[in-house]
Amino acid sequence: MRYISTRGQSPAESFCDILLGGLAPDGGLYLPEAYPQVSKETLARWRGLSYADLAYEVLSLYITDIPAADLKALVHKTYTPQVYAYARKPEAAKDIVPLTELESGLALLELSNGPTLAFKDMAMQLLGNLFEYVLDKRGETINILGATSGDTGSAAEYAMRGKHNVKVFMLSPDGKMSAFQRAQMYSLQDANIYNIAVRGMFDDAQDIVKAASNDAAYKAKYKIGAVNSINWARVAAQIVYYFKGYFEATKSNEEQVAYCVPSGNFGNICAGHIARQMGLPIAKLVLATNENDVLDEFFKTGVYRPRKTAETSVTSSPSMDISKASNFERFVFDLVGRNAAVVRELWAKVDAGGAFDLRGTPHWERLPGFAFVSGRSTHADRLATIRTTWEKYGQMIDTHTADGLKVALEYRQPGQSMVVLETAQAVKFSETIREALGRDPVRPVALEGIEKLPQRVEVMDADATAIKDFVARHC
């Protein structure tokens, strides 16, 4: 399996090479030259596999330059009940991603049972093991430079802490995450972890990461890598749980399922898009945004118009406070028939601070074939959804999952299962839970008092040169 850039001006690479590289040299994102196809016979064979065995089957289609026995060992090391130990029902930990049925045809797929209580653990734990394996084999080191709006940072740090030959420099928007999210990251004292709080929004932090990644000389000299969802391995790992959720929500491979996905950077739902392209019977992909509704606007109008920092709202679902969705370029590459020249033209406008409009083009006419629909949710909506879900089903959900459930209910159809991807546990957003329910969320015993631990963080201006210098001094 070889990987190509969405912008078409970088050579095809192997999985292990793009694992360590992040962005392609031409500024694009890597995708497989073609998506492997999964037959009905293969689906039947995969139904009933454990999560680790299913992950091996799916990932072995994409990772062909790691020996099969080694890949299987890495996958089984990653997906164990001991790592994903925070399921609502302890006995469900063995399932890794349990399906919680709210009522007939409506369910939550629990993706937040890992060490940082967010869906990012599902891919990041694998990424940490892959990085360590490849770096040890090659005798190399890497310095991870990433940006987070909430959950990616802690998931990356918990996955990489103590790993051989890896340092992590994680940028986050100063004061814009919940107290719990900040504590998860900033309380880590591991010598290979560095937190930088950027005075600005997530997009400012993400722009700095992209600036460093696009500086070829800097990237090579300081061996800069990426764990944000621009890294293909993150997306590949997330494909797995779409297959697992499908098997849990259906009795036969003749059925179809709709998935609703709270979306900020488009990585999570991009994995669903790829699973559907592989042949998984997904009837609909429902994209849910919060008040920062750039993606909802695109799917409803054909206009992709990233907001400026000053236009991006700070909301109670902060991990979705994103105006430029990095992984959206991967989807648009497929939407325009994998024409890299078109992608370069469109992103030249985006990178210059502008927008693009696909209305009236053949590309826009192809959109229905990709089965995407979208909706948005507000603070009042998520309060109401959290309250209703608690009162009606006895399930406490976080703010992002509430956005997903609210939009899912708008598109639910009789006779078709609707699966909402749960993206985090409620304890990460205690303030909003208290506002909605008048009580504190349930908290795992192991995480009691985390906000009171000493924190280690460097606060810096959104200055790419200064932050690049900081990384250079410390790596």
Secondary structure, 3 states (H helix, E strand, C coil): CCEEECCCCCCCECHHHHHHHCCCCCCCCEEECCCCCCCHHHHHHHCCCCHHHHHHHHHCCCCCCCCHHHHHHHHHHHCCCCCCCCCCCHHHHHHCCCEEEEECCEEEEECCCCCCCECHHHHHHHHHHHHHHHHHHHCCCEEEEEECCCHHHHHHHHHHCCCCCEEEEEEEECCCCCHHHHHHHHCCCCCCEEEEEEECCHHHHHHHHHHHHHCHHHHHHCCEECCCCCCHHHHHHHHHHHHHHHHHHCCCCCCCEEEEEECCCCHHHHHHHHHHHHCCCEEEEEEEECCCCHHHHHHHHCEECCCCHHHCCCCCCHHHCCCCCCCHHHHHHHHCCCCHHHHHHHHHHHHCCCCEECCCCHHHHHHHHHCEEEEECCHHHHHHHHHHHHHHHCCCCCHHHHHHHHHHHHHCCCCCEEEEEECECHHHHHHHHHHHHCCCCCCCHHHCCHHHCCCCCEEEECCHHHHHHHHHHHC
